[in-house]
Amino acid sequence: MGITTTTMPYVIEPLSGGNNIYQDYHDKVMSTDAIIWAMTSTDKMNNNDENVDSGIKPGHSGMISFYVKPSKESVNLDLTFEIVGYSCTETNNAVTGNTDISMTRVADEYQRYLAGHIFLFAGRDDIKDPETDAVIGHTYSTPIVSGADLKKTLLNQNYTKANENTPVTIYWIWPQTLSTLIDARINSNVSIEPITSGTDRDNIVTNIATYPSYYFYNYAVSGVTLTEAIMAAEYDTYCDKYDSADNAIGTNVNYITLKMTTDETSEGE
Amino acid sequence: MRIIKYFKKLSVRQKIEFSVASLLTVALLVALPVFAWFAQNKNLETLTKIQEPGDIIIRAGRTIKPDEADPVVNFEMQDIDIEAISEGNPQRYVFSVKPSDYNTKYDLQLAHTTNIPFTYTLYRASEADVAGLNDDQINTRIKEASSSATALTLYHPRGDTTKKTYYQINGSAIVMTPLNLDSGNYGRYLGQNGDAYYNKTYVEGVDDPELYAIPVYLQTTGDNYITHPENAGSYDYFILELSWDTGSGIDNQAFEKWNTAQNNKETDMIYITASRRAIQ
């Protein structure tokens, strides 16, 4: 009588990429149930010796990719993304001569700002200059917004092609200003066009209204539900709070991990 | 061994049950670890750094390092020559602003008290090349330049006159809008008493500032923000010019009266503030 083993319905593989220049820091906090997501130069996470810049800041964006290899004809996956912030202290060890790295999770307040300020999208299109055809910007679609647990989930993604690596790309952006997320152009001081439109932008506005403490610094809860119109009318106040949250991230968080966990979509979803 | 003896004593049916149970147990033990190994290939994780935000910095002129302005402690407004001013030669002082790595636009504010009826003018500046000028020529352009086009301004670090850099004025005066002028007493421009800006500075019923201590606020507003030209090095240099109104305006008469009364040991305070203009 032989032993039969069940195969996993799918496998996730990272693309082959460069080494993380911050691997020493990652080693201190890496989840035990994940493998390293190697980054390439197009992801613009700036943690790779192929990148010119080091680290990310507001205004940066990129694309992160991986392979899904289903082992059956069709598999449906839920992709969950989590961003965790760490502060870091480095001390010189007089005994070993090395630098000791100590990573501490930052306080909940800054974890919330990270959940609100670093955005993930499933789709992205280029905006091209009509004369030169050069890419001058992007519009984004299908936002993957943060939930109550600060995680972002993309549900029910279908992958076919058994036993073949299907590349999947997720787009990330750290929006520079509030006016890229909401349409504040009814305010005469604002001229920036938002990066999403239609129901995608409605989803973002709803997320801001549901979790304003993810987007705004020291948000005082009031009975008012935020709408795009309210934020545009008082844009000075809200953009200042948005920028202050960015500043709080920059001064309190040194490193972030981006983790993707995958699960088969359960029946009935 | 005992198990084999025990096994032989079982009935055939019991033997089969025993075998199946053992095999399933083994299969279970083998299957579980294999599954756990694959669990790692469901999840991916990376780590990157968050850059620190840049700050707007105000500094003095530049002598010490080639690409960095001197620390702001070196900014001094001293040796103000009142007689030179009354002869039509403004006194000029250099400072700089670094608008962080973001190169965003910013606003400047000058807040000053009005004990001395100076006019304050701000210009953009850059280092001047004085090669080919002898000391006399340089001094003339510093001390006797009533026109901003030819004026040179000397900067040296505090307490050290051996290091010198000369600055020239570029372009016309930066437009600064006064927020709270009151053309009040004695024909002088003063800070307005009792307006919104007054209420932001003083507590009603508690503070009772002297007339000339109420600051006048001058700001770049609207379209007059300062932009940082990206190819011009990381610091924006400015020249603050102290003068008095030589026309028939209100400050002219005020200055003459003030100077005649031998008040030239009065003290004023000036605050220079740079504030990043939010990207809208």
HADDOCK unambig.tbl for C-alpha pairs under 7 A between the chains (distance, minus, plus):
assign (segid A and resid 3 and name CA) (segid B and resid 27 and name CA) 5.79 0.50 0.50
assign (segid A and resid 5 and name CA) (segid B and resid 31 and name CA) 5.60 0.50 0.50
assign (segid A and resid 11 and name CA) (segid B and resid 41 and name CA) 5.73 0.50 0.50
assign (segid A and resid 11 and name CA) (segid B and resid 42 and name CA) 6.09 0.50 0.50
assign (segid A and resid 12 and name CA) (segid B and resid 41 and name CA) 5.34 0.50 0.50
assign (segid A and resid 12 and name CA) (segid B and resid 42 and name CA) 5.25 0.50 0.50
assign (segid A and resid 13 and name CA) (segid B and resid 41 and name CA) 6.70 0.50 0.50
assign (segid A and resid 22 and name CA) (segid B and resid 48 and name CA) 6.81 0.50 0.50
assign (segid A and resid 26 and name CA) (segid B and resid 47 and name CA) 5.86 0.50 0.50
assign (segid A and resid 33 and name CA) (segid B and resid 40 and name CA) 5.30 0.50 0.50
assign (segid A and resid 33 and name CA) (segid B and resid 43 and name CA) 6.78 0.50 0.50
assign (segid A and resid 34 and name CA) (segid B and resid 40 and name CA) 5.21 0.50 0.50
assign (segid A and resid 34 and name CA) (segid B and resid 43 and name CA) 4.58 0.50 0.50
assign (segid A and resid 34 and name CA) (segid B and resid 44 and name CA) 5.12 0.50 0.50
assign (segid A and resid 34 and name CA) (segid B and resid 45 and name CA) 6.14 0.50 0.50
assign (segid A and resid 35 and name CA) (segid B and resid 40 and name CA) 6.18 0.50 0.50
assign (segid A and resid 35 and name CA) (segid B and resid 41 and name CA) 6.70 0.50 0.50
assign (segid A and resid 35 and name CA) (segid B and resid 43 and name CA) 6.32 0.50 0.50
assign (segid A and resid 35 and name CA) (segid B and resid 44 and name CA) 5.09 0.50 0.50
assign (segid A and resid 35 and name CA) (segid B and resid 45 and name CA) 6.26 0.50 0.50
assign (segid A and resid 36 and name CA) (segid B and resid 44 and name CA) 5.73 0.50 0.50
assign (segid A and resid 36 and name CA) (segid B and resid 45 and name CA) 5.30 0.50 0.50
assign (segid A and resid 36 and name CA) (segid B and resid 46 and name CA) 6.06 0.50 0.50
assign (segid A and resid 37 and name CA) (segid B and resid 44 and name CA) 4.99 0.50 0.50
assign (segid A and resid 37 and name CA) (segid B and resid 45 and name CA) 4.97 0.50 0.50
assign (segid A and resid 37 and name CA) (segid B and resid 46 and name CA) 5.11 0.50 0.50
assign (segid A and resid 38 and name CA) (segid B and resid 46 and name CA) 6.98 0.50 0.50
assign (segid A and resid 45 and name CA) (segid B and resid 48 and name CA) 6.40 0.50 0.50
assign (segid A and resid 46 and name CA) (segid B and resid 48 and name CA) 6.96 0.50 0.50
assign (segid A and resid 47 and name CA) (segid B and resid 48 and name CA) 5.30 0.50 0.50
assign (segid A and resid 55 and name CA) (segid B and resid 48 and name CA) 5.94 0.50 0.50
assign (segid A and resid 55 and name CA) (segid B and resid 49 and name CA) 4.20 0.50 0.50
assign (segid A and resid 55 and name CA) (segid B and resid 50 and name CA) 5.12 0.50 0.50
assign (segid A and resid 55 and name CA) (segid B and resid 51 and name CA) 5.39 0.50 0.50
assign (segid A and resid 56 and name CA) (segid B and resid 49 and name CA) 6.30 0.50 0.50
assign (segid A and resid 56 and name CA) (segid B and resid 50 and name CA) 5.12 0.50 0.50
assign (segid A and resid 56 and name CA) (segid B and resid 51 and name CA) 5.60 0.50 0.50
assign (segid A and resid 57 and name CA) (segid B and resid 50 and name CA) 6.15 0.50 0.50
assign (segid A and resid 57 and name CA) (segid B and resid 51 and name CA) 5.54 0.50 0.50
assign (segid A and resid 177 and name CA) (segid B and resid 279 and name CA) 6.92 0.50 0.50
assign (segid A and resid 179 and name CA) (segid B and resid 280 and name CA) 6.63 0.50 0.50
assign (segid A and resid 189 and name CA) (segid B and resid 280 and name CA) 6.68 0.50 0.50
assign (segid A and resid 190 and name CA) (segid B and resid 280 and name CA) 5.13 0.50 0.50
assign (segid A and resid 192 and name CA) (segid B and resid 280 and name CA) 6.86 0.50 0.50
assign (segid A and resid 247 and name CA) (segid B and resid 53 and name CA) 6.41 0.50 0.50
assign (segid A and resid 250 and name CA) (segid B and resid 50 and name CA) 6.43 0.50 0.50
assign (segid A and resid 250 and name CA) (segid B and resid 51 and name CA) 6.29 0.50 0.50
assign (segid A and resid 250 and name CA) (segid B and resid 52 and name CA) 4.81 0.50 0.50
assign (segid A and resid 250 and name CA) (segid B and resid 53 and name CA) 5.49 0.50 0.50
assign (segid A and resid 251 and name CA) (segid B and resid 52 and name CA) 5.97 0.50 0.50
assign (segid A and resid 251 and name CA) (segid B and resid 53 and name CA) 6.83 0.50 0.50
assign (segid A and resid 253 and name CA) (segid B and resid 50 and name CA) 6.62 0.50 0.50
assign (segid A and resid 254 and name CA) (segid B and resid 49 and name CA) 5.89 0.50 0.50
assign (segid A and resid 254 and name CA) (segid B and resid 50 and name CA) 5.24 0.50 0.50
assign (segid A and resid 255 and name CA) (segid B and resid 47 and name CA) 6.86 0.50 0.50
assign (segid A and resid 255 and name CA) (segid B and resid 48 and name CA) 5.63 0.50 0.50
assign (segid A and resid 255 and name CA) (segid B and resid 49 and name CA) 4.28 0.50 0.50
assign (segid A and resid 255 and name CA) (segid B and resid 50 and name CA) 5.42 0.50 0.50
assign (segid A and resid 256 and name CA) (segid B and resid 47 and name CA) 5.57 0.50 0.50
assign (segid A and resid 256 and name CA) (segid B and resid 48 and name CA) 5.61 0.50 0.50
assign (segid A and resid 256 and name CA) (segid B and resid 49 and name CA) 6.30 0.50 0.50
assign (segid A and resid 257 and name CA) (segid B and resid 45 and name CA) 6.71 0.50 0.50
assign (segid A and resid 257 and name CA) (segid B and resid 46 and name CA) 5.51 0.50 0.50
assign (segid A and resid 257 and name CA) (segid B and resid 47 and name CA) 4.15 0.50 0.50
assign (segid A and resid 257 and name CA) (segid B and resid 48 and name CA) 6.50 0.50 0.50
assign (segid A and resid 258 and name CA) (segid B and resid 45 and name CA) 5.58 0.50 0.50
assign (segid A and resid 258 and name CA) (segid B and resid 46 and name CA) 5.38 0.50 0.50
assign (segid A and resid 258 and name CA) (segid B and resid 47 and name CA) 6.16 0.50 0.50
assign (segid A and resid 259 and name CA) (segid B and resid 44 and name CA) 5.68 0.50 0.50
assign (segid A and resid 259 and name CA) (segid B and resid 45 and name CA) 4.14 0.50 0.50
assign (segid A and resid 259 and name CA) (segid B and resid 46 and name CA) 6.48 0.50 0.50
assign (segid A and resid 260 and name CA) (segid B and resid 43 and name CA) 5.48 0.50 0.50
assign (segid A and resid 260 and name CA) (segid B and resid 44 and name CA) 5.20 0.50 0.50
assign (segid A and resid 260 and name CA) (segid B and resid 45 and name CA) 6.23 0.50 0.50
assign (segid A and resid 261 and name CA) (segid B and resid 42 and name CA) 6.24 0.50 0.50
assign (segid A and resid 261 and name CA) (segid B and resid 43 and name CA) 4.41 0.50 0.50
assign (segid A and resid 261 and name CA) (segid B and resid 44 and name CA) 6.68 0.50 0.50
assign (segid A and resid 262 and name CA) (segid B and resid 42 and name CA) 5.53 0.50 0.50
assign (segid A and resid 262 and name CA) (segid B and resid 43 and name CA) 6.11 0.50 0.50
